[in-house]
Amino acid sequence: MDMNRILRTVDHTLLTQTATWPEIQAICDDGLAYHTASVCIPACYVKQAADYVQGSLPICTVIGFPNGYSTTAAKCYETSDAVYNGASEIDMVINIGMLKEGRYDALLEEINEVKRSCEGRLLKVIIETCLLTEAEKVKMCEIVNESDADFIKTSTGFSKGGATREDIALFKAHMKRGKGIKAAGGIRSLQDAEDFLNLGATRLGTSSVVKLIKNEQLGAY
């Protein structure tokens, strides 16, 4: 297992409601030390974190999180605010009700409006796979493929389930070349991380991988 390969894909994540600045600072320190793809943190800490890392680490934040049912205008405002504060990656939650009603054009337009608010930053679209049928997951692959978004993402980590191997295999089968795949939620072991990457994930949203690698390194001494 190539630890560096895994770390380069990790969005090192802390999104708990109780997160404090010292904890966010520690996440940033880990991200810098282990060269993770980004740190994924609450929007209220984006400016502090961006100032702290001074461009040495991408700052990711979440929009419409975790339920996805805020208005499109609110999601766009959140995105613009995050970009202004220094975010370089945005993870947005879709309106799941829209999907279940079959309002596919509205979903596509919302994704594209949020992408415009990103002003060139990466956009990952969280579809919350644990709440969707197989057909709805495939439909979201089609919508994200058609959209200007950069990634499809499995989960918030705040619902009843996270990423599964089956969902990543489904994404791999249906996403077009050039679109990223992010597995998030429930990645609790290095074997999980390796499996998801081998199945086609190109990013991993996790709070565990850096800790596990630290523990492995400590155990080597």
C-alpha positions, -999 to +999 in steps of 0.1 A: +000+000+000+014+034-011+007+057+018+017+088-002-008+078-030-035+076-004-026+109+013-026+128-020-063+120-024-074+128+011-096+158+019-086+158+056-120+165+072-134+180+104-171+191+101-185+183+136-207+209+152-183+212+181-152+219+161-131+247+176-103+268+160-075+249+178-089+217+163-091+232+129-056+245+132-045+209+141-062+196+110-044+222+089-011+212+105-017+176+096-027+185+061+005+205+056+027+178+072+012+149+053+005+167+020-032+159+018-053+171-012-071+196+011-086+202+045-124+202+045-137+224+073-168+245+083-173+277+064-169+298+096-132+288+098-123+292+061-108+327+064-087+318+095-075+286+079-067+303+046-047+329+064-030+303+085-018+281+056-010+310+034-016+292+001+003+261+010-028+238+013-062+240-004-091+249+018-124+231+011-157+238+027-193+226+025-224+243+011-261+236+019-247+212+045-258+186+055-294+186+043-292+203+009-327+219+010-317+256+014-325+277-016-303+280-047-298+317-039-286+308-003-262+281-017-248+306-042-243+332-014-226+307+008-203+297-021-194+333-029-187+341+007-165+310+011-146+319-021-142+355-008-128+341+024-102+319+007-119+286-001-104+268-031-128+239-032-166+237-026-186+206-017-223+212-022-253+191-011-280+186-037-317+191-030-327+155-027-364+163-028-359+178-063-343+146-074-371+124-060-397+147-077-379+142-110-370+179-113-338+171-131-335+204-150-338+224-118-311+202-102-288+208-131-294+245-131-287+247-093-254+228-097-244+251-125-254+283-106-233+272-076-204+264-100-206+299-114-204+312-079-172+292-074-154+315-098-132+288-111-128+268-079-134+231-078-170+220-072-179+186-057-216+175-057-227+155-027-257+133-036-262+114-003-262+079-018-277+063+014-310+081+007-312+072-030-324+043-051-300+027-076-319+045-104-316+078-086-278+073-082-274+066-119-296+097-127-273+119-106-243+105-124-260+117-156-268+151-142-233+157-128-218+145-161-239+171-179-231+198-154-201+221-151-192+205-117-159+187-113-167+158-089-196+136-078-194+128-040-212+100-022-221+114+012-221+141+039-212+117+067-242+131+086-270+108+073-276+071+079-247+058+058-215+068+040-196+056+010-199+020+000-177+000-024-208-007-045-215+030-049-180+038-060-181+010-086-214+024-098-200+059-102-170+045-120-193+027-145-214+058-152-192+089-148-175+102-179-138+108-182-126+140-166-151+140-137-138+131-103-153+107-078-151+114-041-159+087-015-168+102+019-182+089+052-173+056+068-137+054+056-123+039+088-093+019+077-064+021+053-079-010+036-111+010+031-091+038+016-071+016-008-103-003-018-121+029-027-092+042-048-088+009-066-125+010-074-123+044-090-124+071-063-101+100-069-107+118-036-114+105-001-133+125+025-122+112+058-111+122+093-094+089+100-067+082+074-041+107+086-046+094+122-042+058+110-010+066+091+004+085+121-003+055+143+014+032+117+044+054+117+046+055+155+043+017+156+073+015+133+096+030+160 
